Amino acid sequence: MGFLRRLIKKAQTDKFGFYSQAEEIALNAPQKKMRGDDARRMFVKNGVTKQELQDLGLDDLFQQDRVTQDEILKVIEENRIEFTATEYKGTAPSNIGFDTDVLSFEEANQSLFVELDDGRKLTYFPLREARDGRFGVFADRNAIKAPGFGPDEVVGVLDTGPDATNFEFVDEVTEGMPVFREGSTDVIGRVKKEFDPESARITEILEDEDLARDALSVGYNRNENILSYIMDEDNESIRDFLFEGASLDVLDRTDKDILYDAAYFEMEQQYLDEPIERVTATVDGNPTPYSMVGNEEIGFVLSGSSDPRLLREGRNFLDDEVPGQEEARVQLSAALERYERIFEGEEGNLRWESSTLPGGENPVETVFKLKLPELLFSEEIHYPDAENQVFHVRTKDRLDKNGNLILYVEEFQSDWGQTGRREGFVDPEAIEYAESKAKDEFEGLFDIYEGVKAKNSFTLPGFIDQTVRALSEPYNIRDVSPADSVKFGIRSRSMERIKRVLDDYKKDITDIARQQRKDAIVASFSENEKNNILKNIYRGAYLKGQRSQNFYLPEPLKRELLQAEQGPLNSPLEADQTVVRKIISDYVDGDDLEGIDKKLAEFSSEMIAGTTLPEVNDFTLEAKRRLLSGFGAESLGQVQRILKADAAEDIAETLELEGLPRDAVARLEKAYKNFSTDEKAKKGAKMISPYTSFVKKAPFVTDTESWNNLGMKYIFDRAAREGYDGVSFTPGEVQKNRWNNPGLIGAYDEQIPFSIKRVFNPSETTTGKPQGKTITVEDDNGIEHTSRVFLLDESTKDGQTIGQKAAKRRGMYTIPPVGLLSLQMLPAEKAQAAEEEQKVKELERTFPEAQEKIGRTRSGMPMSEQNSGILDALKGAGEVAYEGLSDLVIEPFMGMSGAEAAFEMGATPEQAEEARRKAAAMVDFETSSPTGRRYKESLKGGLGALGDYLMGEGQMGRTRSGMPLGPSRDPAQLLFQEALVPAAEAVTEGALGIIGLDPRDTAEMERVRQEAARPFIEAIQPI
């Protein structure tokens, strides 16, 4: 068995001890060419997992009718899986810290605004963008909620440039910060904060009768002032509302104030049960602009008063919501590193020692990565400088109560795997399906493109430009198969452009309908009525204390009124109705009809937005009445539907006049609907989008068990290499408390032990805590946490130890490593156990101890009745060689053969040296064995005849243990042809160098084997 194993070609073994079982099978394939399905069966039968076949590209290759060994090896080489690891060590004083404070109810529900000189109050919208490209705009809250809100409604913006503190982002948006007129450097006001009842859900209570009664009931029972007011029988209205079921309309101003107090009290009490906390990153003890707000119940998000650019850009690399304070600190640290290049210590040093249990020594953080030609995954939080990381592991050295040195794993996590599980992995099959589905839908649209591509877009509706862009690429690749275009997802992307076409079409329809409604309203009033309406609105805006409504006044009129106000009058202008009327009347009468119509059309939009100016309300009520009457409708919604139908008809007629299909839009809608309602196609399109949240697939990351198993092999291999006595993992409870994620309990307490069982199969349970095999560590609060210790000398069910299995060369996919003899596969554990048992037996039989002696050779060399077929072969060769050749060749040959046989059986260096000595001594005997007689017959024809025999084929043979010796060649022939002839053709040192390449060697064993081989290799050079 040893010689056969020695002749098996080994796959490349990396520095972590991993090799590809598929490559090893391919190197030793019994045939150079075979059927594809036969090859697949052979690989699977011999322990290659389906995942390995897929990751190496063999799954596709084996679909061919015939495959060659060279083709298989070429595909494996092209898709070779290689690993690398980066270690972060050392300790450096961290200059990053975190402050945590609890926000009051008022602080948690504040809104930012700016009050202009004319009394207008503009609300802050941090995620809106102004026309000048700056983020963080101020606009009228009512206007921004109205349909059709756009950049025109933006009035003020923040100066979102770098500030004097050298941070990339400005400090937190605070009171007193200047607000600039959009597109200029003019300061129009300063930021103020106020309590926002809407944010605090108080407004919701004030407008809902049931919620209002609930709030009053709470206040009635728990607030003395509210109780006193309600109990006063003079306050009949609020009593009727609370006890008699009256509507909110019965409440007077004072009642509403009490209701407000009750709503405030109720929401504050609810808030205090789970208040909002703010976590702020500090550098050298000073606060930075980076903070997150939330609590353990709802999670943490970036503070709404953060720089608006950070709020927008942060969505690209920070999580939208993180579960707890600890993860919030991780996110904020990542922001400091990304934007300010501020690290916790020096680059290359530890990143997250603060996220470990106290105590321990030698903290190490390792990022285990795939070596890939392209970037498939990176994350910006834990290790932003790493690419394609399969997992990271953080460890410390700790001693258990027995004094054992334990490799204590503080954290083991795959960001790639977890992101894929949460967001989904890119599926090439789904993408190709989406391309195929989109191709089918586009086939019926190309006549539309042919009709519009040469048209003058100025004569066509606005959405046609988008239509040209949406159809041009699919049109140009209409003969390309989906499989060939799938890389770029051209058709899927273009289908999303169809959606934008339809959105633009709907916007065109809405804009046309809105303009038609305004035109209808304006046309329903006479010229004299229009003039009087405008004059009435202008007087109301100026004279009735509605200073905050002065945006109803045209700028020229406003300036004229303000100038008159500063003139030589003895009383306030507001009291002089004659002067006000004359200024306003002259202004309106001097305006042309088009200007009057335009202004009235603007006021008509208040029908939906709402206003507090009575004169405008009066106008919109009358406008509504005339509009409904003119269209014979019962509601504004019905009017809107009529107007939109008319607009759609107008667009259809325009298309027809331009020679385009009248039903173009309907066909585009149908195509998009067919595509977007196909869930598989829709999913595939999302995967190819440049903004996709799906992550790309790679070996080991698509399946939790795969990266867990790989990680266990790596961690225990490291423990074995670096002299640890055992390995332990933090309990799931620690991880749950650290990251506020209950799901981590199962990951650490169930999944990791399961992987250890799969990979090493210890004799004792992996989920329990056997006596004497635990370690206990206290957290910062003094709470003890006990973990299972997996000692490396702990036995496994196949008779080995965890340490022995961990230190072995191992398949990166196979569990456990499989044998390769005769390319046949036993059940995994059975195969390994059988192999180990057979190794011991073969070593004992081949090189027996003294008590087994039953006879001696002529020279006095003791013989054993347990001699194996291999030893018989060696003995026979020696008999012949002794009679026909000189000791110069035979003794070295026997010595080298004995050492190699012992090595293959797993002997120690000392045992291999003893085997060399015993085998070399066996040359002093007569030719008596069957194999020796065959050799002797060949030798009668001279040395050349012996060479012919050794280079030919003999009878099939087996060792006494039943292991096959190989097809049609006895062991001496096999050894001579496969090992000795190549050695003879090489220079001596080259041959010895080949021996040194075996990855299983220790330095001492390599020395013994080379010294045993040297005399023979030197001796056969002349031959």
Sequence and secondary structure as in RCSB ss.txt:
>XXXX:A:sequence
MGFLRRLIKKAQTDKFGFYSQAEEIALNAPQKKMRGDDARRMFVKNGVTKQELQDLGLDDLFQQDRVTQDEILKV
IEENRIEFTATEYKGTAPSNIGFDTDVLSFEEANQSLFVELDDGRKLTYFPLREARDGRFGVFADRNAIKAPGFG
PDEVVGVLDTGPDATNFEFVDEVTEGMPVFREGSTDVIGRVKKEFDPESARITEILEDEDLARDALSVGYNRNEN
ILSYIMDEDNESIRDFLFEGASLDVLDRTDKDILYDAAYFEMEQQYLDEPIERVTATVDGNPTPYSMVGNEEIGF
VLSGSSDPRLLREGRNFLDDEVPGQEEARVQLSAALERYERIFEGEEGNLRWESSTLPGGENPVETVFKLKLPEL
LFSEEIHYPDAENQVFHVRTKDRLDKNGNLILYVEEFQSDWGQTGRREGFVDPEAIEYAESKAKDEFEGLFDIYE
GVKAKNSFTLPGFIDQTVRALSEPYNIRDVSPADSVKFGIRSRSMERIKRVLDDYKKDITDIARQQRKDAIVASF
SENEKNNILKNIYRGAYLKGQRSQNFYLPEPLKRELLQAEQGPLNSPLEADQTVVRKIISDYVDGDDLEGIDKKL
AEFSSEMIAGTTLPEVNDFTLEAKRRLLSGFGAESLGQVQRILKADAAEDIAETLELEGLPRDAVARLEKAYKNF
STDEKAKKGAKMISPYTSFVKKAPFVTDTESWNNLGMKYIFDRAAREGYDGVSFTPGEVQKNRWNNPGLIGAYDE
QIPFSIKRVFNPSETTTGKPQGKTITVEDDNGIEHTSRVFLLDESTKDGQTIGQKAAKRRGMYTIPPVGLLSLQM
LPAEKAQAAEEEQKVKELERTFPEAQEKIGRTRSGMPMSEQNSGILDALKGAGEVAYEGLSDLVIEPFMGMSGAE
AAFEMGATPEQAEEARRKAAAMVDFETSSPTGRRYKESLKGGLGALGDYLMGEGQMGRTRSGMPLGPSRDPAQLL
FQEALVPAAEAVTEGALGIIGLDPRDTAEMERVRQEAARPFIEAIQPI
>XXXX:A:secstr
 HHHHHHS      TTSEE HHHHHHHT S SEEEHHHHHHHHHHTT  HHHHHHTTHHHHTTSSEEEHHHHHHH
HHHT   EEEEEE       EEEEEEE  HHHHTEEEEEE TTS EEEEEEEEE TTS EEEEE HHHHHSTT  
GGGEEEEE  S  TTS SS     TT EEEETTS  EEEEEEEEE TTTTTHHHHHH HHHHHHHHHHHHHH HH
HHHHHH TT HHHHHHHHS   GGG  HHHHHHHHHHHHHHHHHHHHHS  EEEEEEETTEEEEEEEEEETTTEE
EE TTS HHHHHHGGGTS S BSSHHHHHHHHHHHIIIII   SSSTTS S GGGS S  EEEEEEEEEE  SS 
    SSS TT  SEEEEEEEEEEE TT  EEEEEEEEE HHHHHHHHH B  HHHHHHHHHHHHHHHTTTHHHHH
HHTTS GGGS THHHHHHHHHHHHHHTTTS HHHHTTTTHHHHHHHHHHHHHHHHHHHHHHHHHHHHHHHHHHTS
 HHHHHHHHHHHHHHHHHSS GGGGGGS HHHHHHHHHHHTSS SS GGG HHHHHHHHHHHHHHS HHHHHHHH
HHHHTHHHH  S HHHHHHHHHHHHHHHHHHT SSHHHHHHHHHHHHHHHHHHHHHHTTS TTHHHHHHHHHHHH
HT HHHHHHHHHHSTT   B   TTTSSHHHHHHHHHHHHHHHHHHTT SEEEE  HHHHHHHHT THHHHIIII
IHHHHHHHHH BSS SSS  TT EEEEE TTS EEEEEEEETT BBTTSSBHHHHHHS EESS SS    GGG  
  HHHHHHHHHHHHHHHHHHHS  GGGEEEE TT  EEETT  HHHHHHHHHHHHHHHHS HHHHHHHHHHHHHH
HHHHTT  HHHHHHHHHHHHGGGSS S SHHHHHHHHHHHT HHHHHHHHHS     B TT  B  TT  HHHHH
IIIIIHHHHHS HHHHHHHHTT TT  HHHHHHHHHHHHHHHHHHS  
